[in-house]
Amino acid sequence: MFILRAAPRLRPYIYIGGILFLAVWVVLSGINRKTVVQQVEKRDSLRVVTLATPLSMHQEDGENYGYEYQLTKEFAEFLGVKLKIVYAEDRTQLFQILASRNVDLAAAALHHHPARTIGKVSSIQIKATPGYRDSKTLVIYRKTQGLKPARKASDLTDSLVIALQDSAESLQLSGLKERANIKTDLFDEINHLDLMTLLQNREANYALVPEDLFLRVRSYHPELAIAFKIEEPLPAVWYFRDQPDKSLEQKLVQFFARPATKALISKLDKDSTPAKNPLNFIESHAFRTAIEERYEELAPYFKEAELESGLDDLLLAAVGYQESHWREDAKSHTGVRGIMMLTKVTAAEVGIDDRTDARESILGGARYLVKVEQKIPDRIPEPDRFWLAMAGYNIGFGHLEDARKLAQRAGLNPDKWSDVAKHLPRLEDKKVAAKTTYGEARGSEAVTYVSNIQHYLTAIDTYIKLNQLRSIHLEPL
């Protein structure tokens, strides 16, 4: 009876006690719950999902390389943790992995359109970082005799224009469709390289691709050209899960705002901008044909020569293409023969019996190039030492020394190839040459010779990487 009578009087105290208990529980829960950044710090790793593309990341011998790798590595160091990379197969899987909470960020050189809303993926809201660099979209086409390419949106009428599904360019394609009666097709589960391959294989009239990507790989696609540029810039962004705790978002804003990050982005932009292709359309076309038909057969010999000589196999391949276009039966009026174009005397010096045998020629050529490079002071770092050696091999080491002296007198570095290359053409000037030790020479030819080798080196490297990243392959030319 006492308990029943007392209970009504105790109820207010019970309610107050319950409220106080809940308040204390909430506070204690907040103390025990770690922020996203604290969780990253505790596990000592920033987990990033990406795509294997020329602009994002790629792997070589188990090591990660690429623009986004350098940038995300810098962010991990900014947080004081290690970087862990996860590769997704395509964009859809990338966002699914991000939504799964198994990673912290998605960084894959993805461009963001203002009208594009990622929205929820598996009930998880996805958000973009501020843009850290801008790129414009190109409308590209395959060169065809007699075809006058479009120069503006209205010229695309009745054309089939393709883009990637759910990409920033797909929204721009919708805008083009409003201005012209065009046919469109959107593709998923492929990448921009595959999109370019479809265009090259004549499965569309035009394609929309990021400008920065196209400029990186255009030398391997000499048949493709720019029709016009969509002037609306698209920012490159990273993506993360939007959640009540803003610690990671705040760190991202701080990271991209700091001068050190901006300086790194500027350097990465500069380093990823390819040199101008010195080859014309016919030369580029011939090179791609050769690399598709001959390189795989010769690659083991270049690798064997690398192991023996210490010279990079791709560098040897580039020199071999410059010398003979990888033809075993190549010969000149001066008597040089084979893939590496060796003289009889040189072949004997490096222990080669048959100059027309591909393996022997490549091994012999590598041995000879080692001797050639030894004529350049070993204090000069690579790759400048090798480029100077190749210029000397082409023009004569006396003339090379004259050009180095000219560079030094001009206040430039005589041990740096780019500085010496500026003064080699001056040897063609009779007045300048008269004041040198070895006189007049065709310095421009030496610069072109080295420039071609550099281009072939980049193109071979690009070819290997692109083939690893494609899911659709080019049809034979």
C-alpha positions as CSV (number, residue, x, y, z in Angstrom):
1,M,0.0,0.0,0.0
2,F,2.9,2.4,0.9
3,I,4.6,1.8,-2.5
4,L,1.4,2.5,-4.4
5,R,0.7,5.7,-2.5
6,A,4.3,6.9,-2.9
7,A,4.7,6.1,-6.6
8,P,2.9,9.2,-7.9
9,R,5.1,11.5,-5.8
10,L,8.3,9.8,-7.1
11,R,7.4,10.0,-10.8
12,P,8.9,13.5,-11.4
13,Y,12.1,12.4,-9.9
14,I,12.2,9.3,-12.0
15,Y,11.7,11.3,-15.1
16,I,14.4,13.8,-14.1
17,G,16.8,10.9,-13.3
18,G,16.1,9.4,-16.7
19,I,16.7,12.6,-18.6
20,L,20.0,13.1,-16.7
21,F,21.0,9.5,-17.5
22,L,20.4,10.0,-21.2
23,A,22.2,13.3,-21.2
24,V,25.3,11.8,-19.5
25,W,25.1,8.8,-21.9
26,V,25.1,11.1,-25.0
27,V,28.0,13.1,-23.6
28,L,30.0,10.0,-22.9
29,S,29.2,8.5,-26.3
30,G,30.4,11.7,-27.9
31,I,33.7,11.5,-26.0
32,N,34.2,7.8,-26.9
33,R,33.2,8.3,-30.6
34,K,36.2,9.2,-32.7
35,T,36.0,11.7,-35.7
36,V,36.7,10.4,-39.2
37,V,40.2,12.0,-39.1
38,Q,40.9,10.4,-35.7
39,Q,39.9,7.0,-37.1
40,V,42.3,7.5,-40.0
41,E,45.0,8.5,-37.6
42,K,44.3,5.5,-35.3
43,R,44.6,3.0,-38.2
44,D,47.6,5.0,-39.6
45,S,46.3,4.9,-43.1
46,L,44.3,6.9,-45.6
47,R,42.3,4.6,-47.8
48,V,41.7,5.8,-51.3
49,V,39.8,4.2,-54.2
50,T,40.9,5.1,-57.7
51,L,40.7,4.1,-61.4
52,A,43.7,3.0,-63.5
53,T,44.0,5.8,-66.1
54,P,46.8,7.9,-67.5
55,L,45.6,10.9,-65.6
56,S,44.9,9.1,-62.3
57,M,47.1,6.2,-61.2
58,H,48.7,3.0,-62.6
59,Q,50.9,0.3,-61.2
60,E,54.3,-0.9,-62.4
61,D,56.0,-3.8,-60.8
62,G,53.7,-3.5,-57.8
63,E,54.4,0.2,-57.3
64,N,51.9,3.0,-57.8
65,Y,52.5,6.0,-60.0
66,G,50.6,8.9,-61.5
67,Y,49.2,12.4,-60.9
68,E,46.5,11.4,-58.4
69,Y,48.9,9.1,-56.6
70,Q,51.3,11.9,-55.9
71,L,48.5,14.2,-54.8
72,T,46.8,11.7,-52.5
73,K,50.2,10.7,-51.1
74,E,50.8,14.3,-50.2
75,F,47.4,14.5,-48.5
76,A,48.2,11.3,-46.5
77,E,51.5,12.9,-45.4
78,F,49.5,16.1,-44.5
79,L,47.4,13.9,-42.1
80,G,50.5,12.1,-40.9
81,V,49.5,8.7,-42.1
82,K,50.3,6.1,-44.7
83,L,48.5,5.8,-48.1
84,K,46.5,2.7,-49.0
85,I,45.3,2.4,-52.6
86,V,42.3,0.4,-53.8
87,Y,41.6,0.1,-57.6
88,A,38.0,-0.1,-58.9
89,E,37.0,-1.5,-62.2
90,D,34.9,1.4,-63.3
91,R,33.1,4.5,-62.0
92,T,30.1,2.6,-60.7
93,Q,32.2,0.3,-58.7
94,L,34.3,3.3,-57.5
95,F,31.3,5.0,-55.9
96,Q,30.0,1.7,-54.5
97,I,33.3,1.1,-52.8
98,L,33.3,4.7,-51.4
99,A,29.7,4.2,-50.1
100,S,30.7,0.9,-48.5
101,R,32.8,2.8,-45.9
102,N,35.8,0.6,-46.8
103,V,37.7,3.7,-48.0
104,D,37.9,7.3,-47.0
105,L,38.1,9.0,-50.4
106,A,37.7,8.5,-54.2
107,A,40.4,10.2,-56.2
108,A,40.5,9.3,-59.9
109,A,41.0,12.5,-61.9
110,L,37.2,12.8,-62.2
111,H,35.7,16.0,-63.4
112,H,32.7,17.5,-61.8
113,H,29.8,19.3,-63.6
114,P,27.8,21.9,-61.5
115,A,24.6,20.2,-62.5
116,R,25.9,16.8,-61.6
117,T,24.6,15.4,-58.3
118,I,26.1,12.1,-57.3
119,G,23.4,11.9,-54.6
120,K,23.0,8.7,-52.6
121,V,24.9,5.5,-53.4
122,S,23.5,2.6,-51.3
123,S,21.8,5.2,-49.1
124,I,25.1,7.1,-48.5
125,Q,25.3,10.7,-49.5
126,I,28.4,11.5,-51.7
127,K,30.0,14.9,-51.8
128,A,32.7,16.6,-53.9
129,T,35.7,18.5,-52.7
130,P,36.5,22.0,-54.1
131,G,38.0,21.8,-57.6
132,Y,41.8,21.7,-57.6
133,R,42.4,22.2,-61.3
134,D,40.2,22.9,-64.4
135,S,40.0,21.0,-67.6
136,K,37.9,21.7,-70.7
137,T,36.1,19.1,-72.8
138,L,37.1,18.4,-76.3
139,V,34.8,17.2,-79.1
140,I,37.1,14.9,-81.1
141,Y,36.7,13.1,-84.4
142,R,38.5,10.7,-86.7
143,K,40.2,12.3,-89.7
144,T,38.7,11.1,-92.9
145,Q,39.5,12.3,-96.4
146,G,36.9,14.7,-97.6
147,L,35.3,15.1,-94.2
148,K,34.9,18.7,-93.0
149,P,34.8,18.5,-89.2
150,A,32.3,20.3,-87.0
151,R,33.5,23.6,-85.5
152,K,30.5,24.4,-83.3
153,A,27.6,22.6,-81.8
154,S,25.2,23.2,-84.7
155,D,27.6,21.5,-87.1
156,L,27.0,18.2,-85.2
157,T,23.5,17.8,-86.7
158,D,22.7,14.1,-87.7
159,S,26.1,12.9,-86.2
160,L,26.5,10.2,-83.6
161,V,28.3,11.7,-80.5
162,I,29.4,9.4,-77.7
163,A,30.4,10.0,-74.0
164,L,30.7,8.1,-70.8
165,Q,27.6,7.4,-68.8
166,D,27.3,9.5,-65.6
167,S,30.3,11.6,-66.5
168,A,30.6,15.4,-66.4
169,E,30.9,15.2,-70.2
170,S,27.5,13.4,-70.5
171,L,25.9,16.5,-69.0
172,Q,27.7,18.7,-71.5
173,L,26.5,16.3,-74.3
174,S,22.9,16.9,-73.1
175,G,23.6,20.7,-73.6
176,L,24.9,20.1,-77.1
177,K,21.8,18.0,-77.9
178,E,19.6,21.0,-77.0
179,R,21.4,23.1,-79.7
180,A,21.6,20.5,-82.5
181,N,19.7,17.5,-83.8
182,I,22.3,14.9,-82.8
183,K,22.3,11.2,-82.0
184,T,23.9,10.3,-78.7
185,D,25.2,7.1,-77.1
186,L,26.4,6.8,-73.5
187,F,28.7,4.0,-72.4
188,D,29.3,2.6,-68.9
189,E,31.9,0.0,-67.7
190,I,34.5,1.4,-70.1
191,N,36.9,4.4,-69.8
192,H,37.9,7.4,-71.9
193,L,40.6,5.3,-73.7
194,D,38.0,2.9,-74.8
195,L,35.8,5.7,-75.9
196,M,38.6,7.0,-78.1
197,T,39.1,3.5,-79.4
198,L,35.5,3.3,-80.4
199,L,35.8,6.5,-82.3
200,Q,39.0,5.3,-84.0
201,N,37.3,2.1,-84.9
202,R,34.6,4.2,-86.7
203,E,31.8,3.3,-84.3
204,A,30.9,7.0,-83.8
205,N,31.4,10.3,-85.5
206,Y,32.5,12.3,-82.5
207,A,33.4,11.7,-78.8
208,L,33.6,13.9,-75.8
209,V,36.8,13.5,-73.8
210,P,38.8,15.6,-71.2
211,E,41.4,17.9,-72.8
212,D,44.1,16.9,-70.4
213,L,43.7,13.2,-71.2
214,F,43.6,13.7,-75.0
215,L,46.8,15.7,-75.0
216,R,48.5,12.9,-73.0
217,V,47.7,10.2,-75.5
218,R,47.1,11.9,-78.9
219,S,50.5,10.9,-80.3
220,Y,49.3,7.3,-80.1
221,H,46.1,8.3,-82.0
222,P,47.3,10.3,-85.0
223,E,44.0,9.6,-86.7
224,L,42.1,11.5,-84.1
225,A,41.8,15.3,-84.0
226,I,40.1,18.1,-82.2
227,A,36.8,19.4,-83.8
228,F,36.2,22.1,-81.2
229,K,36.4,22.8,-77.5
230,I,33.6,23.2,-75.1
231,E,34.6,26.4,-73.2
232,E,32.8,25.5,-70.0
233,P,35.6,24.4,-67.6
234,L,35.2,21.3,-65.5
235,P,37.0,21.1,-62.1
236,A,38.8,18.0,-61.1
237,V,37.6,16.9,-57.7
238,W,37.8,14.1,-55.1
239,Y,34.7,12.5,-53.6
240,F,33.9,11.6,-50.0
241,R,31.0,10.5,-47.9
242,D,28.9,13.4,-46.5
243,Q,28.3,12.9,-42.8
244,P,27.6,14.9,-39.6
245,D,31.3,14.8,-38.6
246,K,33.0,17.3,-40.9
247,S,36.6,16.6,-39.7
248,L,37.8,15.0,-43.0
249,E,36.0,17.7,-45.1
250,Q,37.7,20.4,-43.1
251,K,41.1,18.8,-43.6
252,L,40.5,18.5,-47.4
253,V,39.6,22.2,-47.6
254,Q,42.7,23.1,-45.6
255,F,44.9,20.9,-47.8
256,F,43.8,22.3,-51.1
257,A,44.0,25.9,-49.8
258,R,47.6,25.7,-48.7
259,P,50.4,27.1,-50.9
260,A,52.4,23.8,-50.8
261,T,49.5,21.9,-52.3
262,K,49.0,24.5,-55.0
263,A,52.7,24.3,-55.8
264,L,52.6,20.5,-56.1
265,I,49.6,20.7,-58.4
266,S,51.4,23.2,-60.6
267,K,54.4,20.9,-60.8
268,L,52.2,17.9,-61.5
269,D,50.5,19.8,-64.3
270,K,53.8,20.7,-65.8
271,D,55.3,17.3,-65.5
272,S,52.2,15.6,-67.0
273,T,52.1,17.9,-70.1
274,P,53.7,16.0,-72.9
275,A,56.2,17.5,-75.2
276,K,55.1,18.5,-78.7
277,N,55.0,15.6,-81.1
278,P,57.8,16.2,-83.5
279,L,56.4,13.6,-86.0
280,N,54.0,14.4,-88.8
281,F,50.8,12.4,-89.4
282,I,52.5,9.8,-91.7
283,E,55.4,9.3,-89.3
284,S,53.1,8.9,-86.3
285,H,50.9,6.5,-88.3
286,A,54.0,4.4,-89.3
287,F,55.2,4.3,-85.7
288,R,51.9,3.0,-84.4
289,T,51.8,0.4,-87.1
290,A,55.4,-0.7,-86.2
291,I,54.7,-0.8,-82.4
292,E,51.6,-2.9,-82.9
293,E,53.2,-5.3,-85.4
294,R,56.9,-5.5,-84.2
295,Y,57.4,-4.4,-80.6
296,E,56.0,-7.4,-78.8
297,E,58.3,-9.6,-80.8
298,L,61.4,-7.5,-80.1
299,A,60.6,-6.6,-76.5
300,P,62.4,-9.7,-75.0
301,Y,65.6,-8.8,-76.8
302,F,65.5,-5.2,-75.5
303,K,64.9,-6.5,-72.0
304,E,67.8,-8.9,-72.3
305,A,70.0,-6.0,-73.5
306,E,68.9,-3.9,-70.5
307,L,70.0,-6.6,-68.1
308,E,73.4,-6.9,-69.8
309,S,74.1,-3.2,-70.4
310,G,72.1,-1.4,-67.7
311,L,70.4,0.8,-70.3
312,D,66.6,1.0,-70.0
313,D,64.9,-1.4,-72.4
314,L,62.4,1.2,-73.6
315,L,65.2,3.6,-74.3
316,L,67.0,1.0,-76.4
317,A,63.7,0.3,-78.2
318,A,63.4,4.1,-79.0
319,V,66.9,4.3,-80.3
320,G,66.3,1.1,-82.4
321,Y,63.2,2.6,-84.0
322,Q,65.0,5.9,-84.7
323,E,67.8,4.0,-86.4
324,S,65.9,1.4,-88.5
325,H,62.2,1.5,-87.7
326,W,62.9,-2.0,-86.2
327,R,63.7,-3.6,-89.5
328,E,66.4,-6.3,-89.4
329,D,67.1,-5.8,-93.1
330,A,67.6,-2.1,-92.9
331,K,70.8,-0.8,-94.5
332,S,72.3,2.5,-95.7
333,H,74.6,3.6,-98.4
334,T,77.4,4.0,-95.7
335,G,77.3,0.3,-95.0
336,V,75.5,0.2,-91.6
337,R,72.9,-2.5,-91.2
338,G,70.4,-4.1,-88.9
339,I,68.0,-2.8,-86.3
340,M,70.7,-0.8,-84.5
341,M,72.4,0.1,-87.7
342,L,75.9,-1.1,-86.9
343,T,79.0,-0.9,-89.1
344,K,81.1,-4.0,-89.7
345,V,83.9,-2.5,-87.5
346,T,81.5,-1.7,-84.6
347,A,79.8,-5.1,-84.8
348,A,83.3,-6.8,-84.5
349,E,84.1,-4.5,-81.5
350,V,81.0,-5.6,-79.6
351,G,81.1,-9.3,-80.6
352,I,78.4,-9.4,-83.2
353,D,78.6,-11.9,-86.1
354,D,75.2,-11.3,-87.9
355,R,74.1,-7.7,-88.0
356,T,70.8,-8.7,-89.6
357,D,69.8,-10.9,-86.6
358,A,67.4,-9.0,-84.4
359,R,68.7,-10.3,-81.1
360,E,72.4,-9.9,-82.0
361,S,71.9,-6.4,-83.4
362,I,70.0,-5.2,-80.2
363,L,72.6,-6.7,-77.8
364,G,75.4,-5.3,-79.9
365,G,73.8,-1.9,-80.2
366,A,73.4,-1.7,-76.4
367,R,77.0,-2.6,-75.8
368,Y,78.1,0.2,-78.2
369,L,75.8,2.8,-76.6
370,V,77.5,2.1,-73.3
371,K,80.8,2.9,-74.9
372,V,79.3,6.1,-76.5
373,E,77.9,7.3,-73.2
374,Q,81.3,6.8,-71.6
375,K,82.6,9.7,-73.7
376,I,80.4,12.1,-71.6
377,P,81.6,13.0,-68.1
378,D,80.1,10.7,-65.5
379,R,79.4,13.6,-63.2
380,I,76.5,14.5,-65.4
381,P,73.3,13.0,-64.1
382,E,70.8,10.9,-66.2
383,P,69.0,11.4,-68.5
384,D,71.0,14.4,-69.5
385,R,74.2,12.3,-69.9
386,F,72.5,9.9,-72.3
387,W,70.9,12.7,-74.4
388,L,74.2,14.5,-74.7
389,A,75.8,11.2,-75.7
390,M,73.2,10.6,-78.4
391,A,73.7,14.2,-79.7
392,G,77.5,13.6,-79.8
393,Y,77.0,10.3,-81.6
394,N,74.9,12.0,-84.2
395,I,76.9,15.2,-84.8
396,G,80.3,14.3,-83.5
397,F,81.6,14.9,-80.0
398,G,83.8,17.8,-81.0
399,H,80.8,19.7,-82.3
400,L,78.9,18.8,-79.1
401,E,81.7,20.2,-77.0
402,D,81.5,23.4,-79.1
403,A,77.8,23.7,-78.3
404,R,78.4,23.1,-74.6
405,K,80.9,25.9,-74.6
406,L,78.4,28.2,-76.3
407,A,75.8,27.3,-73.7
408,Q,78.2,28.0,-70.9
409,R,79.2,31.4,-72.4
410,A,75.5,32.3,-72.5
411,G,75.2,31.6,-68.8
412,L,73.4,28.2,-69.2
413,N,74.3,24.8,-67.9
414,P,76.7,22.9,-70.3
415,D,75.7,19.7,-68.5
416,K,72.0,20.1,-69.2
417,W,70.7,18.8,-72.5
418,S,67.8,21.3,-72.8
419,D,70.4,24.2,-72.5
420,V,72.9,22.6,-74.9
421,A,70.0,21.9,-77.4
422,K,69.4,25.7,-77.6
423,H,72.9,26.3,-78.9
424,L,73.5,23.3,-81.2
425,P,71.6,25.0,-84.1
426,R,74.0,28.0,-83.7
427,L,76.7,25.9,-85.2
428,E,75.0,26.3,-88.6
429,D,75.8,30.1,-88.4
430,K,79.1,30.6,-90.2
431,K,80.0,33.6,-88.1
432,V,79.4,31.6,-84.9
433,A,81.0,28.4,-86.2
434,A,84.2,30.4,-87.2
435,K,84.9,31.1,-83.6
436,T,84.5,27.5,-82.4
437,T,87.1,24.7,-82.3
438,Y,85.5,22.3,-84.7
439,G,83.6,24.7,-87.0
440,E,80.3,24.5,-88.8
441,A,77.9,21.6,-88.2
442,R,74.2,20.7,-88.7
443,G,73.3,21.2,-85.1
444,S,69.5,21.2,-85.8
445,E,69.7,17.7,-87.0
446,A,71.3,16.5,-83.8
447,V,68.5,18.2,-81.8
448,T,65.8,16.6,-84.0
449,Y,67.6,13.2,-83.6
450,V,67.4,13.3,-79.8
451,S,63.9,14.8,-79.9
452,N,62.7,11.9,-82.0
453,I,64.2,9.4,-79.6
454,Q,62.6,11.1,-76.7
455,H,59.2,11.1,-78.4
456,Y,59.5,7.4,-79.3
457,L,60.5,6.6,-75.7
458,T,57.4,8.4,-74.4
459,A,55.2,6.8,-77.1
460,I,56.4,3.3,-76.4
461,D,55.8,3.8,-72.6
462,T,52.4,5.2,-73.3
463,Y,51.5,2.3,-75.6
464,I,52.4,-0.3,-72.9
465,K,50.3,1.6,-70.3
466,L,47.3,2.1,-72.6
467,N,47.2,-1.5,-73.6
468,Q,47.1,-2.4,-69.9
469,L,44.2,0.0,-69.3
470,R,42.0,-0.8,-72.3
471,S,39.1,-3.1,-72.3
472,I,38.4,-2.4,-76.0
473,H,41.3,-2.9,-78.4
474,L,42.1,-1.0,-81.6
475,E,41.3,-2.6,-84.9
476,P,44.3,-3.1,-87.2
477,L,45.1,0.0,-89.3
